Amino acid sequence: MTPEEFRVAGHALIDWIADYRSGLAVRPVAATVAPGEIRAALPAVPPARPEPFADVLADLERIVVPGVTQTQSPSFFGWFPSNAALASVLGDLASSGLGALGITWASAPALTEVEEVVTEWLRELTGLPPGWRGAIHDTASTACLVALLAARERASGGSLHRGGLQAEERPLTVYASPQAHSSVGKATGLAGFGAANLRQVPVDPVTYQMLPDALAAMMAADVADGRRPAAVVVSIGTTGTTAIDPLARIAPIAAAYGAWVHIDAALAGSALLLPERQGMIDGIEGADSLCWNPHKWLGTVLDCSLLYVRDPGELVSVMSTNPSYLRSSVDGEVTQFKDWGIPLGRRFRALKLWFHLRLDGVDAIRARLRRDLANATWLEEAVAATPGWRVLAPVTLQTVCLRHEPSDMVGPDGEILDGEALDEYTLAWVAAVNGSGHAFVTPSKLDGRWMVRVSLGAEGTEREHVEALWKLLQDQVRDHVGIGE
Ligand SMILES: Cc1ncc(COP(=O)(O)O)c(C=O)c1O
Protein backbone atom coordinates (compact mmCIF):
# COMPACT_ATOMS: atom_id res chain seq x y z
CA MET A 1 0.00 0.00 0.00
CA THR A 2 1.40 3.38 -0.96
CA PRO A 3 1.02 6.46 1.25
CA GLU A 4 -1.57 7.83 -1.21
CA GLU A 5 -3.62 4.62 -1.10
CA PHE A 6 -3.27 4.69 2.68
CA ARG A 7 -4.61 8.25 2.78
CA VAL A 8 -7.81 7.25 0.96
CA ALA A 9 -8.38 4.03 2.87
CA GLY A 10 -7.43 5.69 6.15
CA HIS A 11 -10.03 8.43 5.73
CA ALA A 12 -12.67 5.81 5.04
CA LEU A 13 -11.61 3.86 8.10
CA ILE A 14 -11.68 6.88 10.39
CA ASP A 15 -15.18 7.68 9.08
CA TRP A 16 -16.19 4.09 9.75
CA ILE A 17 -14.85 4.21 13.33
CA ALA A 18 -16.61 7.52 14.01
CA ASP A 19 -19.92 6.11 12.70
CA TYR A 20 -19.43 2.90 14.64
CA ARG A 21 -18.83 4.78 17.89
CA SER A 22 -21.75 7.13 17.44
CA GLY A 23 -24.09 4.24 16.66
CA LEU A 24 -23.12 1.99 19.56
CA ALA A 25 -26.20 2.58 21.68
CA VAL A 26 -28.43 0.68 19.24
CA ARG A 27 -26.21 -2.37 18.73
CA PRO A 28 -26.66 -5.54 20.82
CA VAL A 29 -24.11 -5.29 23.62
CA ALA A 30 -23.12 -8.95 23.83
CA ALA A 31 -21.41 -10.68 20.94
CA THR A 32 -24.11 -12.52 19.05
CA VAL A 33 -22.20 -15.32 17.31
CA ALA A 34 -21.90 -19.04 17.91
CA PRO A 35 -18.50 -20.74 18.32
CA GLY A 36 -16.85 -21.22 14.92
CA GLU A 37 -19.28 -18.92 13.10
CA ILE A 38 -16.68 -16.25 12.36
CA ARG A 39 -14.05 -18.75 11.29
CA ALA A 40 -16.56 -20.29 8.92
CA ALA A 41 -17.35 -16.91 7.38
CA LEU A 42 -13.71 -16.33 6.44
CA PRO A 43 -11.88 -17.96 3.53
CA ALA A 44 -9.56 -20.81 4.45
CA VAL A 45 -6.69 -19.37 2.42
CA PRO A 46 -5.43 -15.79 2.12
CA PRO A 47 -5.96 -13.82 -1.09
CA ALA A 48 -3.15 -14.09 -3.65
CA ARG A 49 -3.98 -10.68 -5.13
CA PRO A 50 -4.86 -7.37 -3.45
CA GLU A 51 -8.51 -6.89 -2.56
CA PRO A 52 -10.34 -3.53 -2.60
CA PHE A 53 -10.34 -1.74 0.76
CA ALA A 54 -14.12 -1.35 0.54
CA ASP A 55 -14.48 -5.16 0.62
CA VAL A 56 -12.34 -5.42 3.73
CA LEU A 57 -14.34 -2.67 5.43
CA ALA A 58 -17.61 -4.35 4.49
CA ASP A 59 -16.42 -7.62 6.04
CA LEU A 60 -15.29 -5.76 9.14
CA GLU A 61 -18.85 -4.53 9.57
CA ARG A 62 -20.60 -7.74 8.50
CA ILE A 63 -18.39 -10.47 9.99
CA VAL A 64 -16.22 -8.97 12.71
CA VAL A 65 -18.46 -6.51 14.56
CA PRO A 66 -21.12 -9.07 15.56
CA GLY A 67 -18.29 -11.11 17.07
CA VAL A 68 -17.24 -8.37 19.47
CA THR A 69 -18.84 -7.62 22.82
CA GLN A 70 -19.47 -3.89 22.60
CA THR A 71 -17.33 -2.77 25.52
CA GLN A 72 -17.59 0.83 24.30
CA SER A 73 -21.38 0.74 24.57
CA PRO A 74 -22.95 2.89 27.30
CA SER A 75 -24.85 -0.22 28.37
CA PHE A 76 -21.75 -2.33 28.90
CA PHE A 77 -21.47 -3.25 32.59
CA GLY A 78 -19.47 -6.47 32.21
CA TRP A 79 -16.07 -7.60 33.54
CA PHE A 80 -14.54 -4.12 34.00
CA PRO A 81 -14.63 -0.88 32.03
CA SER A 82 -12.45 -1.47 29.01
CA ASN A 83 -12.60 2.01 27.58
CA ALA A 84 -10.83 3.00 24.40
CA ALA A 85 -11.04 6.79 24.37
CA LEU A 86 -10.91 8.04 20.82
CA ALA A 87 -8.13 10.47 21.74
CA SER A 88 -6.00 7.47 22.69
CA VAL A 89 -7.02 5.62 19.53
CA LEU A 90 -5.44 8.47 17.56
CA GLY A 91 -2.26 8.09 19.59
CA ASP A 92 -2.24 4.35 18.88
CA LEU A 93 -2.62 5.08 15.19
CA ALA A 94 0.24 7.56 15.34
CA SER A 95 2.35 4.91 17.04
CA SER A 96 1.57 2.36 14.33
CA GLY A 97 2.13 4.93 11.62
CA LEU A 98 5.55 5.82 12.97
CA GLY A 99 6.43 2.16 13.25
CA ALA A 100 9.17 3.03 15.71
CA LEU A 101 11.40 0.26 16.97
CA GLY A 102 11.87 0.46 20.70
CA ILE A 103 14.79 -1.76 21.54
CA THR A 104 17.17 0.73 23.12
CA TRP A 105 17.12 4.44 23.88
CA ALA A 106 19.14 5.03 20.70
CA SER A 107 16.70 3.16 18.44
CA ALA A 108 14.01 5.78 19.17
CA PRO A 109 14.97 8.30 21.86
CA ALA A 110 11.47 9.82 21.74
CA LEU A 111 9.89 6.46 22.53
CA THR A 112 11.81 6.30 25.80
CA GLU A 113 11.56 9.94 26.75
CA VAL A 114 7.85 10.46 26.03
CA GLU A 115 7.27 7.35 28.14
CA GLU A 116 9.40 8.81 30.94
CA VAL A 117 7.42 12.05 30.82
CA VAL A 118 3.91 10.55 30.75
CA THR A 119 4.69 8.02 33.47
CA GLU A 120 6.07 10.88 35.57
CA TRP A 121 2.90 12.94 34.91
CA LEU A 122 0.81 10.02 36.08
CA ARG A 123 3.02 9.31 39.07
CA GLU A 124 2.34 12.82 40.27
CA LEU A 125 -1.35 12.71 39.39
CA THR A 126 -1.90 9.44 41.25
CA GLY A 127 -0.05 10.48 44.40
CA LEU A 128 2.82 8.01 44.16
CA PRO A 129 5.95 9.01 46.06
CA PRO A 130 8.56 11.19 44.32
CA GLY A 131 11.36 9.07 42.94
CA TRP A 132 9.15 6.14 41.95
CA ARG A 133 9.62 5.38 38.25
CA GLY A 134 7.12 3.90 35.84
CA ALA A 135 7.21 1.95 32.61
CA ILE A 136 4.45 0.85 30.29
CA HIS A 137 3.79 -2.88 29.94
CA ASP A 138 1.16 -4.72 27.97
CA THR A 139 -0.92 -5.96 30.89
CA ALA A 140 -1.14 -6.16 34.67
CA SER A 141 -0.46 -9.89 34.34
CA THR A 142 2.95 -9.19 32.83
CA ALA A 143 3.62 -6.44 35.35
CA CYS A 144 2.86 -8.82 38.23
CA LEU A 145 5.21 -11.42 36.76
CA VAL A 146 7.97 -8.80 36.44
CA ALA A 147 7.44 -7.70 40.05
CA LEU A 148 7.52 -11.28 41.32
CA LEU A 149 10.68 -12.04 39.37
CA ALA A 150 12.34 -9.04 41.03
CA ALA A 151 10.99 -10.19 44.40
CA ARG A 152 12.35 -13.68 43.83
CA GLU A 153 15.78 -12.38 43.02
CA ARG A 154 15.88 -10.03 45.98
CA ALA A 155 14.84 -12.78 48.38
CA SER A 156 17.27 -15.28 46.94
CA GLY A 157 20.16 -12.86 46.64
CA GLY A 158 20.34 -13.25 42.88
CA SER A 159 19.60 -16.95 42.39
CA LEU A 160 19.37 -16.56 38.62
CA HIS A 161 23.07 -15.85 38.49
CA ARG A 162 23.72 -19.16 40.25
CA GLY A 163 21.68 -22.36 40.02
CA GLY A 164 18.29 -20.64 39.96
CA LEU A 165 15.51 -21.58 42.34
CA GLN A 166 16.38 -25.23 41.82
CA ALA A 167 19.53 -24.73 43.84
CA GLU A 168 17.85 -22.88 46.74
CA GLU A 169 17.69 -24.70 50.04
CA ARG A 170 14.82 -22.72 51.54
CA PRO A 171 11.60 -22.48 49.52
CA LEU A 172 10.44 -18.92 48.85
CA THR A 173 6.83 -18.04 49.65
CA VAL A 174 4.35 -15.52 48.21
CA TYR A 175 1.24 -14.18 49.97
CA ALA A 176 -2.02 -12.86 48.52
CA SER A 177 -5.68 -12.97 49.40
CA PRO A 178 -7.96 -15.56 47.79
CA GLN A 179 -9.71 -12.55 46.21
CA ALA A 180 -6.53 -11.59 44.30
CA HIS A 181 -6.75 -11.78 40.52
CA SER A 182 -5.92 -15.11 38.88
CA SER A 183 -2.88 -13.48 37.29
CA VAL A 184 -1.21 -13.49 40.72
CA GLY A 185 -1.37 -17.27 40.95
CA LYS A 186 -0.25 -17.52 37.36
CA ALA A 187 2.74 -15.21 37.92
CA THR A 188 3.67 -17.11 41.07
CA GLY A 189 3.79 -20.30 39.06
CA LEU A 190 5.62 -18.80 36.10
CA ALA A 191 8.21 -17.16 38.35
CA GLY A 192 9.03 -20.62 39.67
CA PHE A 193 7.77 -20.28 43.24
CA GLY A 194 5.31 -23.14 42.73
CA ALA A 195 1.62 -23.19 43.58
CA ALA A 196 2.38 -24.89 46.89
CA ASN A 197 4.27 -21.79 47.99
CA LEU A 198 1.45 -19.34 47.31
CA ARG A 199 -0.23 -18.64 50.62
CA GLN A 200 -3.82 -17.56 50.53
CA VAL A 201 -4.27 -15.12 53.39
CA PRO A 202 -7.81 -15.11 54.78
CA VAL A 203 -10.04 -12.11 54.25
CA ASP A 204 -12.63 -10.32 56.34
CA PRO A 205 -16.00 -12.00 55.60
CA VAL A 206 -17.79 -8.68 55.10
CA THR A 207 -15.23 -6.43 53.41
CA TYR A 208 -13.17 -9.14 51.65
CA GLN A 209 -9.99 -7.31 52.66
CA MET A 210 -6.87 -9.27 53.56
CA LEU A 211 -6.49 -9.79 57.33
CA PRO A 212 -3.07 -8.42 58.35
CA ASP A 213 -2.91 -10.49 61.56
CA ALA A 214 -3.45 -13.66 59.56
CA LEU A 215 -0.68 -12.58 57.19
CA ALA A 216 1.70 -12.01 60.10
CA ALA A 217 0.89 -15.44 61.55
CA MET A 218 1.39 -17.19 58.20
CA MET A 219 4.71 -15.49 57.57
CA ALA A 220 5.96 -16.34 61.04
CA ALA A 221 4.90 -19.98 60.64
CA ASP A 222 6.64 -20.20 57.27
CA VAL A 223 9.87 -18.82 58.65
CA ALA A 224 9.69 -21.24 61.56
CA ASP A 225 9.31 -24.04 59.00
CA GLY A 226 12.44 -22.97 57.14
CA ARG A 227 10.79 -21.00 54.34
CA ARG A 228 11.63 -17.49 53.21
CA PRO A 229 8.83 -14.98 52.55
CA ALA A 230 9.61 -13.30 49.25
CA ALA A 231 6.57 -11.22 48.31
CA VAL A 232 3.15 -10.03 49.37
CA VAL A 233 0.69 -9.04 46.66
CA VAL A 234 -1.71 -6.40 47.97
CA SER A 235 -4.92 -6.02 46.00
CA ILE A 236 -6.19 -2.46 45.83
CA GLY A 237 -9.51 -3.19 44.17
CA THR A 238 -10.01 -6.94 43.82
CA THR A 239 -11.61 -8.18 40.65
CA GLY A 240 -14.64 -9.73 42.34
CA THR A 241 -15.76 -6.99 44.69
CA THR A 242 -13.11 -4.18 44.45
CA ALA A 243 -12.01 -4.89 48.01
CA ILE A 244 -9.09 -2.79 49.14
CA ASP A 245 -6.46 -4.61 51.19
CA PRO A 246 -5.12 -2.50 54.10
CA LEU A 247 -1.72 -1.62 52.69
CA ALA A 248 -0.68 0.55 55.64
CA ARG A 249 -0.98 -2.44 57.97
CA ILE A 250 0.40 -5.01 55.55
CA ALA A 251 3.56 -3.20 54.44
CA PRO A 252 5.25 -3.15 57.88
CA ILE A 253 4.55 -6.87 58.31
CA ALA A 254 6.19 -7.62 54.98
CA ALA A 255 9.08 -5.29 55.81
CA ALA A 256 9.92 -7.33 58.90
CA TYR A 257 10.88 -10.18 56.53
CA GLY A 258 12.31 -8.07 53.73
CA ALA A 259 9.48 -9.30 51.48
CA TRP A 260 8.66 -7.38 48.32
CA VAL A 261 5.27 -5.63 48.40
CA HIS A 262 3.57 -5.52 45.01
CA ILE A 263 0.30 -3.62 44.71
CA ASP A 264 -2.17 -4.81 42.11
CA ALA A 265 -4.42 -1.82 41.43
CA ALA A 266 -5.24 -2.84 37.86
CA LEU A 267 -8.74 -1.39 37.89
CA ALA A 268 -8.64 0.89 40.93
CA GLY A 269 -5.53 2.78 39.85
CA SER A 270 -7.65 5.05 37.67
CA ALA A 271 -9.40 6.35 40.80
CA LEU A 272 -6.03 7.45 42.17
CA LEU A 273 -6.34 10.41 39.81
CA LEU A 274 -8.90 11.67 42.29
CA PRO A 275 -7.10 13.19 45.28
CA GLU A 276 -10.00 12.19 47.54
CA ARG A 277 -9.41 8.51 46.66
CA GLN A 278 -5.66 8.40 47.21
CA GLY A 279 -6.17 7.16 50.78
CA MET A 280 -6.48 3.71 49.15
CA ILE A 281 -2.70 3.59 48.95
CA ASP A 282 -1.86 4.94 52.39
CA GLY A 283 1.30 3.08 53.33
CA ILE A 284 2.73 3.18 49.80
CA GLU A 285 6.13 4.24 51.19
CA GLY A 286 6.50 0.66 52.46
CA ALA A 287 5.76 -0.91 49.07
CA ASP A 288 8.10 -1.82 46.23
CA SER A 289 5.89 -1.76 43.15
CA LEU A 290 2.42 -0.81 41.98
CA CYS A 291 0.65 -1.66 38.78
CA TRP A 292 -2.50 -0.20 37.28
CA ASN A 293 -4.13 -0.31 33.89
CA PRO A 294 -5.00 2.92 32.09
CA HIS A 295 -6.56 0.49 29.58
CA LYS A 296 -9.40 -0.17 31.97
CA TRP A 297 -11.44 2.59 33.52
CA LEU A 298 -9.20 5.52 32.56
CA GLY A 299 -9.70 4.57 28.94
CA THR A 300 -6.35 4.51 27.17
CA VAL A 301 -6.92 1.83 24.55
CA LEU A 302 -5.59 -1.67 25.33
CA ASP A 303 -2.76 -2.44 25.88
CA CYS A 304 -1.47 0.02 28.42
CA SER A 305 -0.47 -1.11 31.89
CA LEU A 306 1.78 0.92 34.18
CA LEU A 307 4.30 -0.67 36.51
CA TYR A 308 5.85 1.73 39.00
CA VAL A 309 8.77 0.72 41.18
CA ARG A 310 10.52 2.36 44.09
CA ASP A 311 13.91 1.30 42.77
CA PRO A 312 14.31 0.47 39.07
CA GLY A 313 17.77 -0.88 39.90
CA GLU A 314 16.04 -3.96 41.31
CA LEU A 315 14.53 -4.62 37.89
CA VAL A 316 17.72 -3.87 36.00
CA SER A 317 19.75 -6.31 38.07
CA VAL A 318 17.34 -9.07 37.01
CA MET A 319 16.32 -8.10 33.45
CA SER A 320 19.37 -6.43 31.96
CA THR A 321 20.99 -7.80 28.83
CA ASN A 322 23.76 -6.05 27.00
CA PRO A 323 24.79 -7.66 23.70
CA SER A 324 27.31 -5.66 21.71
CA TYR A 325 24.91 -4.69 18.92
CA LEU A 326 22.67 -2.85 21.41
CA ARG A 327 25.39 -0.75 23.01
CA SER A 328 25.88 2.96 22.47
CA SER A 329 28.09 5.75 23.81
CA VAL A 330 25.23 7.25 25.89
CA ASP A 331 24.24 4.09 27.74
CA GLY A 332 25.27 5.49 31.10
CA GLU A 333 23.08 8.58 30.70
CA VAL A 334 19.76 7.18 29.49
CA THR A 335 16.94 4.87 30.52
CA GLN A 336 16.91 1.52 28.79
CA PHE A 337 13.39 0.20 29.23
CA LYS A 338 14.45 -3.15 27.77
CA ASP A 339 16.18 -3.68 31.15
CA TRP A 340 12.98 -2.98 33.13
CA GLY A 341 10.95 -5.89 31.77
CA ILE A 342 10.84 -9.02 29.67
CA PRO A 343 10.62 -7.99 25.96
CA LEU A 344 13.43 -6.40 24.03
CA GLY A 345 11.30 -4.73 21.32
CA ARG A 346 8.70 -2.30 22.67
CA ARG A 347 5.89 -0.43 20.94
CA PHE A 348 5.53 3.33 21.25
CA ARG A 349 2.66 2.89 23.70
CA ALA A 350 3.37 6.18 25.43
CA LEU A 351 1.85 8.01 22.48
CA LYS A 352 -1.65 6.78 23.18
CA LEU A 353 -1.38 7.89 26.79
CA TRP A 354 0.12 11.22 25.74
CA PHE A 355 -2.61 11.86 23.16
CA HIS A 356 -5.29 10.78 25.62
CA LEU A 357 -4.17 13.09 28.42
CA ARG A 358 -3.53 16.00 26.08
CA LEU A 359 -6.69 15.77 23.99
CA ASP A 360 -9.18 14.90 26.74
CA GLY A 361 -7.48 16.73 29.60
CA VAL A 362 -7.22 15.61 33.21
CA ASP A 363 -10.21 17.63 34.44
CA ALA A 364 -12.65 15.91 32.09
CA ILE A 365 -11.24 12.48 32.93
CA ARG A 366 -11.61 13.19 36.64
CA ALA A 367 -15.18 14.40 36.14
CA ARG A 368 -16.03 11.14 34.34
CA LEU A 369 -14.53 9.01 37.12
CA ARG A 370 -16.52 10.95 39.73
CA ARG A 371 -19.67 10.53 37.64
CA ASP A 372 -19.14 6.75 37.67
CA LEU A 373 -18.55 6.64 41.42
CA ALA A 374 -21.78 8.58 41.95
CA ASN A 375 -23.66 6.27 39.59
CA ALA A 376 -22.43 3.24 41.53
CA THR A 377 -23.66 4.78 44.78
CA TRP A 378 -27.02 5.50 43.17
CA LEU A 379 -27.37 1.89 42.03
CA GLU A 380 -26.20 0.54 45.38
CA GLU A 381 -28.86 2.55 47.18
CA ALA A 382 -31.58 1.58 44.71
CA VAL A 383 -30.76 -2.13 45.06
CA ALA A 384 -30.45 -2.00 48.84
CA ALA A 385 -33.85 -0.29 49.12
CA THR A 386 -35.68 -2.88 47.01
CA PRO A 387 -37.18 -5.96 48.69
CA GLY A 388 -35.71 -9.24 47.49
CA TRP A 389 -32.46 -7.65 46.31
CA ARG A 390 -29.14 -7.64 48.14
CA VAL A 391 -25.90 -5.73 47.76
CA LEU A 392 -23.32 -8.37 48.61
CA ALA A 393 -20.14 -6.39 49.23
CA PRO A 394 -19.17 -2.84 50.15
CA VAL A 395 -19.20 -0.60 47.09
CA THR A 396 -15.72 0.89 47.31
CA LEU A 397 -15.49 2.11 43.71
CA GLN A 398 -17.64 1.62 40.62
CA THR A 399 -18.63 -2.05 41.01
CA VAL A 400 -21.90 -3.16 42.59
CA CYS A 401 -22.17 -6.85 43.50
CA LEU A 402 -25.80 -7.82 43.74
CA ARG A 403 -28.23 -10.71 43.76
CA HIS A 404 -31.94 -11.18 43.64
CA GLU A 405 -33.05 -13.63 46.31
CA PRO A 406 -36.74 -14.56 45.89
CA SER A 407 -38.61 -15.02 49.13
CA ASP A 408 -39.07 -18.77 48.60
CA MET A 409 -35.29 -19.25 48.35
CA VAL A 410 -34.27 -17.61 51.64
CA GLY A 411 -35.19 -18.31 55.24
CA PRO A 412 -36.44 -15.86 57.90
CA ASP A 413 -32.90 -14.62 58.73
CA GLY A 414 -31.90 -14.24 55.10
CA GLU A 415 -30.15 -17.61 54.98
CA ILE A 416 -30.12 -19.30 51.59
CA LEU A 417 -32.31 -22.40 51.63
CA ASP A 418 -31.19 -24.08 48.43
CA GLY A 419 -27.93 -22.71 47.05
CA GLU A 420 -28.02 -24.79 43.88
CA ALA A 421 -31.49 -23.58 42.99
CA LEU A 422 -30.51 -19.97 43.67
CA ASP A 423 -27.44 -20.36 41.43
CA GLU A 424 -29.53 -21.80 38.63
CA TYR A 425 -32.02 -18.96 38.95
CA THR A 426 -29.31 -16.27 39.01
CA LEU A 427 -27.57 -17.64 35.94
CA ALA A 428 -30.89 -17.90 34.11
CA TRP A 429 -31.94 -14.30 34.61
CA VAL A 430 -28.43 -12.99 33.89
CA ALA A 431 -28.43 -14.93 30.63
CA ALA A 432 -31.76 -13.30 29.81
CA VAL A 433 -30.36 -9.83 30.55
CA ASN A 434 -27.37 -10.43 28.31
CA GLY A 435 -29.47 -12.17 25.69
CA SER A 436 -31.76 -9.15 25.46
CA GLY A 437 -28.95 -7.21 23.80
CA HIS A 438 -29.89 -4.15 25.85
CA ALA A 439 -27.10 -4.44 28.42
CA PHE A 440 -24.28 -6.71 29.48
CA VAL A 441 -23.37 -7.77 33.03
CA THR A 442 -21.07 -10.49 34.31
CA PRO A 443 -22.04 -13.26 36.71
CA SER A 444 -19.32 -14.20 39.15
CA LYS A 445 -18.95 -16.36 42.24
CA LEU A 446 -18.69 -14.89 45.71
CA ASP A 447 -18.42 -17.20 48.71
CA GLY A 448 -19.20 -20.09 46.39
CA ARG A 449 -22.52 -18.69 45.08
CA TRP A 450 -23.30 -16.95 41.81
CA MET A 451 -23.99 -13.25 41.93
CA VAL A 452 -23.88 -10.40 39.46
CA ARG A 453 -21.17 -7.78 39.15
CA VAL A 454 -22.36 -4.52 37.68
CA SER A 455 -19.10 -2.86 36.71
CA LEU A 456 -19.84 0.72 35.78
CA GLY A 457 -17.58 3.11 33.98
CA ALA A 458 -17.92 2.77 30.22
CA GLU A 459 -17.08 6.16 28.81
CA GLY A 460 -20.62 6.81 27.53
CA THR A 461 -22.51 5.51 30.58
CA GLU A 462 -24.68 8.25 32.06
CA ARG A 463 -27.21 7.97 34.88
CA GLU A 464 -29.99 7.24 32.39
CA HIS A 465 -28.15 4.09 31.25
CA VAL A 466 -27.75 2.91 34.84
CA GLU A 467 -31.43 3.55 35.49
CA ALA A 468 -32.32 1.60 32.35
CA LEU A 469 -30.11 -1.27 33.50
CA TRP A 470 -31.75 -1.36 36.92
CA LYS A 471 -35.17 -1.48 35.29
CA LEU A 472 -34.00 -4.24 32.93
CA LEU A 473 -32.68 -6.34 35.83
CA GLN A 474 -35.97 -6.02 37.69
CA ASP A 475 -38.00 -6.81 34.56
CA GLN A 476 -35.97 -9.92 33.83
CA VAL A 477 -36.27 -11.12 37.38
CA ARG A 478 -40.02 -10.58 37.29
CA ASP A 479 -40.24 -12.62 34.10
CA HIS A 480 -38.27 -15.40 35.73
CA VAL A 481 -40.21 -15.89 38.92
CA GLY A 482 -43.35 -13.94 38.30
CA ILE A 483 -42.97 -12.09 41.57
CA GLY A 484 -45.25 -9.15 42.27
CA GLU A 485 -44.81 -5.66 40.95
C1 LIG B 1 -7.32 -6.71 40.01
C2 LIG B 1 -6.86 -7.18 38.66
N1 LIG B 1 -5.59 -7.53 38.49
C3 LIG B 1 -5.12 -7.95 37.30
C4 LIG B 1 -5.94 -8.04 36.21
C5 LIG B 1 -5.38 -8.52 34.91
O1 LIG B 1 -5.29 -7.48 34.02
P1 LIG B 1 -4.59 -7.67 32.59
O2 LIG B 1 -5.66 -8.12 31.65
O3 LIG B 1 -4.06 -6.31 32.26
O4 LIG B 1 -3.51 -8.68 32.74
C6 LIG B 1 -7.29 -7.68 36.33
C7 LIG B 1 -8.20 -7.78 35.18
O5 LIG B 1 -9.38 -7.80 35.31
C8 LIG B 1 -7.76 -7.24 37.58
O6 LIG B 1 -9.04 -6.89 37.78
The ligand as an SDF file (V2000), in Angstrom:
LIG
                    3D

 16 16  0  0  0  0  0  0  0  0999 V2000
   -7.3210   -6.7050   40.0120 C   0  0  0  0  0  0  0  0  0  0  0  0
   -6.8620   -7.1750   38.6610 C   0  0  0  0  0  0  0  0  0  0  0  0
   -5.5850   -7.5270   38.4880 N   0  0  0  0  0  0  0  0  0  0  0  0
   -5.1230   -7.9470   37.3000 C   0  0  0  0  0  0  0  0  0  0  0  0
   -5.9390   -8.0410   36.2100 C   0  0  0  0  0  0  0  0  0  0  0  0
   -5.3840   -8.5210   34.9150 C   0  0  0  0  0  0  0  0  0  0  0  0
   -5.2910   -7.4840   34.0160 O   0  0  0  0  0  0  0  0  0  0  0  0
   -4.5950   -7.6690   32.5920 P   0  0  0  0  0  0  0  0  0  0  0  0
   -5.6600   -8.1220   31.6550 O   0  0  0  0  0  0  0  0  0  0  0  0
   -4.0600   -6.3090   32.2600 O   0  0  0  0  0  0  0  0  0  0  0  0
   -3.5090   -8.6750   32.7350 O   0  0  0  0  0  0  0  0  0  0  0  0
   -7.2870   -7.6790   36.3330 C   0  0  0  0  0  0  0  0  0  0  0  0
   -8.2010   -7.7810   35.1850 C   0  0  0  0  0  0  0  0  0  0  0  0
   -9.3810   -7.8030   35.3060 O   0  0  0  0  0  0  0  0  0  0  0  0
   -7.7580   -7.2390   37.5840 C   0  0  0  0  0  0  0  0  0  0  0  0
   -9.0410   -6.8930   37.7810 O   0  0  0  0  0  0  0  0  0  0  0  0
  1  2  1  0
  2  3  1  0
  2 15  2  0
  3  4  2  0
  4  5  1  0
  5  6  1  0
  5 12  2  0
  6  7  1  0
  7  8  1  0
  8  9  2  0
  8 10  1  0
  8 11  1  0
 12 13  1  0
 12 15  1  0
 13 14  2  0
 15 16  1  0
M  END
$$$$
